[in-house]
């Protein structure tokens, strides 16, 4: 199984990327089936102890985040759930992946922009590793899954 680098860097800022470019950079359009956010170990690699977090599942196909921007596309039979506590770094990614999996197109969301500030918008399209959204200033953006959260519910009081 090949390892692939997640497209985390925007590339050249000389041109404005098209929606198609952003969609491709975020892994292509897709809503994960249940299983995103599960910390797994690779059963075909028992000695090395390779661990990862499921970011996307479609049938038997899994996209597993390995850390440091690396992704491994594999099958469900090649992994098993981790039965001990996950390392903190993977636990944080797993939590973010579960939150992202709960989001749906049309949801009001919060996101962290390039300067680290929180902004809000509407999720337009889910991709495998992030989403395309329209912010409150009516700009279309692509945002990675670790920087997206549901909008908090208004306080009923």
C-alpha positions in Angstrom: 0.0 0.0 0.0 1.4 3.4 -1.0 1.7 6.4 1.3 0.5 9.7 0.1 1.2 13.1 1.4 -1.8 15.2 2.4 -2.1 18.4 0.4 -1.7 20.7 3.3 0.1 23.6 1.7 -1.8 26.0 -0.6 1.0 26.2 -3.2 1.6 29.3 -5.3 -0.4 32.4 -4.3 0.1 33.9 -7.8 -3.2 32.5 -9.0 -6.6 32.0 -7.4 -7.4 28.3 -7.3 -10.6 27.1 -8.9 -13.2 25.3 -6.9 -12.1 22.1 -8.7 -8.5 22.8 -7.5 -9.6 23.2 -3.9 -11.7 20.1 -4.1 -8.8 18.1 -5.4 -6.5 19.5 -2.7 -8.9 18.3 0.0 -9.0 14.8 -1.4 -12.1 15.1 -3.6 -15.7 15.3 -2.9 -17.0 12.8 -0.4 -18.9 12.1 2.8 -17.3 9.4 4.9 -19.3 6.3 6.0 -19.1 5.6 9.8 -15.6 4.9 11.0 -14.0 8.3 10.7 -12.0 9.2 13.8 -11.2 5.6 14.8 -7.6 5.1 15.9 -6.2 1.9 14.2 -3.1 -0.2 14.0 -2.0 -1.9 10.8 -2.2 -5.7 11.1 0.2 -6.2 8.2 2.9 -4.3 10.2 2.9 -5.9 13.7 6.6 -5.3 14.4 6.7 -1.6 13.5 3.5 -0.7 15.4 2.2 1.7 12.8 -0.8 3.6 14.1 -3.1 6.0 12.4 -6.5 7.7 12.4 -9.3 6.8 9.8 -10.2 10.1 8.1 -12.4 8.6 5.4 -14.2 5.4 4.7 -16.1 4.2 1.6 -17.0 0.6 1.8 -13.8 -1.4 2.3 -11.6 1.5 1.4 -10.0 3.6 4.2 -7.8 6.7 4.2 -5.7 6.6 7.3 -3.7 9.6 8.6 -0.3 8.5 9.8 1.0 11.8 11.2 3.2 14.6 9.8 0.9 15.1 6.8 1.1 11.4 5.6 -1.9 9.4 4.5 -2.2 5.7 3.7 -5.0 4.4 1.5 -5.8 0.8 2.6 -8.6 -1.7 3.2 -10.6 -2.3 6.3 -9.0 -5.8 6.6 -5.5 -4.3 6.9 -6.3 -2.5 10.1 -7.7 -3.2 13.6 -9.0 -0.8 16.2 -6.3 0.2 18.7 -7.2 -1.4 22.0 -5.1 0.8 24.3 -5.0 4.5 24.8 -3.9 6.4 21.7 -0.9 8.7 21.8 -2.0 12.3 22.5 -1.1 13.5 19.0 -3.4 10.8 17.4 -6.1 11.2 20.0 -6.4 14.9 19.0 -6.5 14.1 15.3 -9.2 11.4 16.0 -11.3 13.9 17.9 -11.1 16.4 15.1 -12.0 13.7 12.5 -15.1 12.7 14.5 -16.2 16.3 14.8 -15.6 16.8 11.0 -17.6 13.6 10.2 -20.6 15.0 12.1 -20.8 18.1 9.9 -23.1 18.3 6.9 -23.5 20.5 3.8 -25.6 23.6 4.7 -24.4 23.6 8.4 -23.3 26.9 9.9 -19.7 26.4 11.0 -16.8 28.0 12.7 -13.3 27.7 11.1 -9.8 28.9 11.9 -8.5 31.2 9.2 -4.9 31.5 8.0 -4.1 34.1 10.7 -5.4 31.7 13.5 -8.6 33.8 14.1 -12.0 32.1 14.3 -14.5 33.0 11.7 -17.8 31.7 10.6 -19.6 30.6 7.4 -21.7 27.9 5.8 -20.3 24.5 4.7 -21.1 24.1 1.0 -19.4 20.8 0.1 -17.7 18.1 2.2 -14.5 16.6 0.8 -12.5 13.7 2.2 -10.0 15.9 4.2 -11.8 19.2 4.6 -14.6 21.3 3.2 -15.5 24.0 0.8 -17.3 26.8 2.6 -18.6 30.3 2.1 -17.6 32.7 4.9 -19.7 35.5 6.2 -17.9 37.9 3.8 -19.3 35.8 0.9 -15.8 34.4 0.0 -15.4 30.7 -1.0 -12.7 28.9 0.9 -11.2 25.4 1.3 -10.5 24.5 4.9 -8.9 21.4 6.3 -10.8 19.1 8.6 -8.8 20.0 11.7 -9.9 23.7 11.4 -13.7 23.2 11.2 -16.2 23.0 14.0 -20.0 23.2 14.3 -21.4 26.6 15.2 -22.3 26.6 18.9 -26.0 26.5 19.7 -27.4 29.9 20.8 -27.8 30.3 24.5 -31.6 29.8 25.2 -31.6 32.2 28.1 
